[in-house]
Amino acid sequence: MTFDTVALDRMKLSDIHAPRRLGKVLHDMLGRLDGPVPILDIARALDVSEVRLDEFDGFEGMLLTTPARRTATILANTRYGTRRARFSVAHELGHFLLERHVLSDANGFRCTPRDLRETRDGQRHFRQEAEANQFAIEALAPVSMVKPFLNGEPDLRAALSLRNLLDISLEAAVRRILDLAPVFLGAVWSHNGAIRYLIRTQAFPFLTCGKGTLLPEASAAASAVANGKRGITEMRDVHSTIWTDRADIGLKEQTRVGKNGHAVTLLWADLPDHDDEEKDHGVAELVVPGFR
């Protein structure tokens, strides 16, 4: 995909310190896109002199620059696939454009897999990594391109379609849908029936399972994973206490079983009216996730 590099003016981005706003303004300059965001070309158009994709040891992404940030080099690890490497490039570009970010060493930023999973905003390092991640998903999955996938009832097939359209990971696509959906959702990633991590929208009820525990025995997800057949189940009603601490809500679940024992389960809650009035948008982290 080609785009007009003349439309990208780094000066218009220089005074923006909020990562989501930075991503929005970037896309305002880019205009309409019909496929994957050309993040490598965007980086080069914004004074990144070199973007190198290769297999590296010890880091997922690296930004080589100076405090003045006149130019930079980005290295992204392809060991776990190009979709993850694209996210690494967007993450490092976030560090480059968010000029209040303090370099982690004399040469720039060296980001580990843990950094690319960071969502906390307390200490400076955590906050900077979380902000780079926020910019990355805004850059790779802009709201305007995600909204069409929010029409209709929640369905993991929409996340798969979004993944394919934008060339992002399925985990990133599911997270983005949870971030923007107007309903109450949760998602559970598992491997061989053991939970890797969980996320939920702010108003979604507390989940009674956790990282390292097995999928609830009575859940449709446990049955689908035990069956081992790859594919996506239909959304079905289940008793809410299988997954949550609430007996007064409606709950549906759907699971996509992938290769090598990996699976993701989408949970959709129907809350009472008084809960709906108190809804708080956004994703609450139960366990810090990754983008695969």
C-alpha positions as CSV (number, residue, x, y, z in Angstrom):
1,M,0.0,0.0,0.0
2,T,1.3,3.4,-0.8
3,F,0.4,6.7,0.7
4,D,1.3,10.4,0.4
5,T,4.4,10.9,2.6
6,V,4.1,14.6,1.9
7,A,1.0,14.6,4.1
8,L,3.1,13.5,7.2
9,D,4.4,16.6,9.0
10,R,6.3,15.6,12.1
11,M,6.0,19.2,13.4
12,K,2.3,18.8,13.7
13,L,2.9,15.8,16.1
14,S,5.7,17.4,18.1
15,D,3.6,19.0,20.9
16,I,1.2,16.0,21.4
17,H,2.0,14.1,24.5
18,A,-1.1,11.9,24.8
19,P,-0.5,8.6,22.9
20,R,-4.1,8.1,21.8
21,R,-4.4,11.7,20.6
22,L,-1.0,11.3,18.8
23,G,-2.4,8.2,16.9
24,K,-5.5,10.0,15.9
25,V,-3.7,13.1,14.6
26,L,-1.4,10.8,12.6
27,H,-4.4,9.2,10.9
28,D,-6.0,12.5,10.3
29,M,-2.9,13.3,8.2
30,L,-2.8,10.0,6.5
31,G,-6.4,10.0,5.4
32,R,-8.4,7.0,4.4
33,L,-6.6,3.6,4.3
34,D,-8.1,0.4,3.0
35,G,-5.7,-2.2,4.4
36,P,-2.9,-2.7,6.8
37,V,-1.4,0.5,8.1
38,P,2.0,0.9,6.4
39,I,3.8,1.4,9.7
40,L,7.3,0.9,8.3
41,D,6.8,3.6,5.6
42,I,5.2,5.9,8.2
43,A,8.2,5.5,10.4
44,R,10.6,6.4,7.6
45,A,8.5,9.4,6.6
46,L,8.8,10.7,10.2
47,D,12.6,10.8,10.3
48,V,13.4,7.2,11.2
49,S,16.3,6.6,8.8
50,E,16.3,2.8,9.0
51,V,13.8,0.1,10.0
52,R,15.4,-3.3,10.3
53,L,13.3,-6.5,10.7
54,D,15.4,-9.5,11.7
55,E,15.7,-12.2,14.4
56,F,17.4,-10.8,17.4
57,D,18.2,-12.1,20.9
58,G,17.4,-10.3,24.1
59,F,14.8,-7.8,22.9
60,E,11.6,-7.4,20.9
61,G,12.2,-3.8,19.7
62,M,14.9,-1.2,19.9
63,L,15.0,2.5,19.1
64,L,18.5,4.0,18.6
65,T,18.3,7.8,18.9
66,T,19.5,10.7,20.9
67,P,17.6,13.0,23.3
68,A,17.3,15.5,20.5
69,R,15.5,12.9,18.4
70,R,16.5,14.3,15.0
71,T,16.6,10.9,13.5
72,A,16.5,7.2,14.6
73,T,16.9,3.6,13.8
74,I,14.3,1.0,14.7
75,L,15.1,-2.7,15.1
76,A,12.2,-5.2,15.4
77,N,12.5,-8.9,16.2
78,T,10.8,-11.2,13.7
79,R,11.4,-14.4,15.8
80,Y,7.7,-14.6,16.7
81,G,6.3,-13.4,13.4
82,T,5.9,-10.3,11.3
83,R,2.6,-9.2,13.0
84,R,4.4,-9.0,16.3
85,A,7.3,-7.2,14.6
86,R,4.9,-4.6,13.2
87,F,3.6,-3.9,16.7
88,S,7.2,-3.6,17.9
89,V,7.9,-1.0,15.1
90,A,4.8,1.0,16.1
91,H,5.8,0.8,19.8
92,E,9.3,2.1,19.1
93,L,7.9,4.8,16.9
94,G,5.8,5.8,19.8
95,H,8.9,6.3,22.0
96,F,10.4,8.4,19.2
97,L,7.4,10.7,18.7
98,L,6.4,11.0,22.4
99,E,9.2,13.4,23.1
100,R,8.7,13.5,26.8
101,H,9.8,9.9,27.0
102,V,13.2,9.7,28.7
103,L,15.7,7.4,26.9
104,S,16.3,4.2,28.9
105,D,20.0,4.3,28.1
106,A,22.5,6.5,26.3
107,N,21.6,5.0,22.9
108,G,17.8,5.1,23.1
109,F,15.2,2.4,24.1
110,R,15.7,-1.3,24.4
111,C,12.3,-3.0,24.9
112,T,11.8,-6.5,26.1
113,P,8.7,-8.8,25.7
114,R,7.5,-7.6,29.1
115,D,7.7,-4.0,28.0
116,L,5.5,-4.7,25.0
117,R,2.9,-6.1,27.5
118,E,3.0,-3.1,29.8
119,T,-0.2,-1.3,30.8
120,R,0.7,0.2,34.2
121,D,1.2,3.9,34.5
122,G,2.8,4.4,37.9
123,Q,6.6,4.5,37.7
124,R,8.1,6.4,34.7
125,H,9.4,3.3,32.9
126,F,6.0,1.5,33.2
127,R,4.2,4.7,32.1
128,Q,6.4,5.2,29.1
129,E,6.0,1.6,27.9
130,A,2.3,1.7,28.5
131,E,2.0,4.9,26.4
132,A,4.1,3.4,23.6
133,N,1.7,0.4,23.6
134,Q,-1.3,2.8,23.5
135,F,0.1,4.7,20.5
136,A,1.0,1.4,18.7
137,I,-2.5,0.0,18.8
138,E,-4.0,3.4,17.9
139,A,-1.6,3.6,14.9
140,L,-2.2,0.0,13.7
141,A,-5.9,-0.2,14.4
142,P,-7.4,3.2,14.2
143,V,-10.9,3.7,15.5
144,S,-12.3,4.5,12.0
145,M,-11.2,1.1,10.7
146,V,-12.3,-0.9,13.7
147,K,-15.9,0.6,14.0
148,P,-17.4,-1.5,11.2
149,F,-16.4,-4.6,13.1
150,L,-18.4,-3.5,16.1
151,N,-21.8,-3.7,14.3
152,G,-24.0,-6.5,15.3
153,E,-23.5,-9.0,18.2
154,P,-20.0,-9.7,19.5
155,D,-18.3,-12.5,17.6
156,L,-14.7,-13.8,17.4
157,R,-15.1,-14.0,13.6
158,A,-15.1,-10.2,13.6
159,A,-11.8,-10.2,15.4
160,L,-10.4,-12.6,12.9
161,S,-11.5,-10.4,10.0
162,L,-10.0,-7.4,11.7
163,R,-6.8,-9.3,12.2
164,N,-6.6,-10.1,8.5
165,L,-7.6,-6.7,7.3
166,L,-5.0,-4.8,9.5
167,D,-2.3,-7.4,9.7
168,I,-2.2,-7.4,13.5
169,S,-2.3,-10.3,15.9
170,L,-5.6,-11.9,16.9
171,E,-4.8,-10.9,20.5
172,A,-4.4,-7.3,19.5
173,A,-7.6,-7.5,17.5
174,V,-9.7,-8.9,20.3
175,R,-8.3,-6.4,22.8
176,R,-9.1,-3.5,20.4
177,I,-12.7,-4.7,20.0
178,L,-13.0,-4.9,23.8
179,D,-11.6,-1.4,24.1
180,L,-14.2,0.1,21.7
181,A,-17.2,-2.2,21.9
182,P,-20.4,-0.6,23.4
183,V,-21.3,-3.8,25.3
184,F,-19.8,-5.6,28.3
185,L,-17.1,-8.1,27.2
186,G,-14.3,-10.2,28.7
187,A,-11.7,-12.4,27.0
188,V,-9.7,-15.3,28.3
189,W,-6.6,-16.7,26.5
190,S,-5.6,-20.3,27.4
191,H,-3.1,-22.9,26.4
192,N,-3.9,-26.6,26.8
193,G,-6.8,-25.6,29.0
194,A,-4.7,-23.5,31.4
195,I,-5.5,-19.8,31.5
196,R,-2.7,-17.5,30.2
197,Y,-4.4,-14.2,31.0
198,L,-7.8,-12.4,31.1
199,I,-9.0,-9.0,30.3
200,R,-12.4,-7.3,30.7
201,T,-14.2,-4.0,30.1
202,Q,-14.5,-1.9,33.2
203,A,-18.1,-2.8,34.0
204,F,-17.7,-6.5,33.3
205,P,-18.2,-8.5,36.5
206,F,-15.3,-10.0,38.4
207,L,-13.9,-13.2,36.9
208,T,-13.5,-15.9,39.4
209,C,-10.7,-17.7,37.5
210,G,-7.2,-16.5,37.1
211,K,-3.8,-17.0,35.4
212,G,-2.5,-20.5,35.7
213,T,-5.9,-22.0,36.6
214,L,-7.8,-24.4,34.4
215,L,-10.7,-23.2,32.3
216,P,-13.9,-23.7,34.4
217,E,-15.0,-27.3,34.1
218,A,-18.6,-26.5,33.3
219,S,-17.7,-23.9,30.6
220,A,-18.3,-24.4,26.9
221,A,-14.7,-23.3,26.5
222,A,-13.3,-26.3,28.5
223,S,-15.4,-28.7,26.3
224,A,-14.2,-27.0,23.1
225,V,-10.6,-27.2,24.1
226,A,-10.9,-30.8,25.3
227,N,-12.4,-31.7,21.9
228,G,-9.4,-30.3,20.2
229,K,-11.1,-29.5,17.0
230,R,-9.8,-26.2,15.6
231,G,-12.3,-23.5,14.7
232,I,-14.9,-21.2,16.3
233,T,-17.9,-22.3,18.4
234,E,-21.2,-20.5,18.2
235,M,-22.0,-18.0,20.9
236,R,-24.1,-19.7,23.6
237,D,-25.8,-19.0,26.8
238,V,-24.1,-20.2,30.0
239,H,-24.8,-19.8,33.7
240,S,-23.0,-16.6,34.8
241,T,-21.5,-18.2,38.0
242,I,-19.4,-20.5,35.8
243,W,-17.2,-17.5,35.1
244,T,-18.2,-14.6,37.4
245,D,-19.2,-13.8,41.0
246,R,-22.7,-12.7,39.8
247,A,-25.8,-14.8,39.6
248,D,-28.1,-12.0,38.5
249,I,-26.7,-11.4,35.0
250,G,-27.0,-13.0,31.6
251,L,-23.8,-14.5,30.1
252,K,-22.8,-15.9,26.7
253,E,-19.5,-17.4,25.7
254,Q,-17.7,-18.3,22.4
255,T,-14.3,-20.0,21.9
256,R,-11.9,-20.1,19.1
257,V,-9.6,-23.1,19.3
258,G,-6.3,-22.6,17.4
259,K,-3.2,-24.6,16.8
260,N,-0.9,-26.2,19.4
261,G,-3.5,-26.0,22.2
262,H,-4.0,-22.2,22.1
263,A,-7.5,-20.8,22.5
264,V,-9.4,-17.6,23.2
265,T,-12.8,-17.3,24.7
266,L,-15.1,-14.3,24.4
267,L,-17.5,-13.5,27.2
268,W,-20.5,-11.3,26.7
269,A,-22.5,-10.1,29.8
270,D,-26.0,-8.7,29.9
271,L,-26.1,-6.5,33.0
272,P,-29.1,-5.2,34.9
273,D,-30.2,-1.7,34.0
274,H,-28.7,0.0,37.1
275,D,-25.3,-1.5,36.2
276,D,-25.7,-0.3,32.6
277,E,-26.2,3.3,33.9
278,E,-22.9,3.1,35.8
279,K,-20.9,1.8,32.9
280,D,-17.3,2.8,32.7
281,H,-15.7,2.4,29.2
282,G,-12.3,1.0,28.7
283,V,-10.5,-2.3,29.4
284,A,-9.5,-3.4,32.9
285,E,-6.5,-5.6,33.1
286,L,-6.6,-8.7,35.3
287,V,-3.3,-9.9,34.1
288,V,-0.9,-7.9,31.9
289,P,-1.3,-9.2,28.4
290,G,0.9,-9.5,25.4
291,F,0.4,-9.0,21.6
292,R,1.1,-12.2,19.7
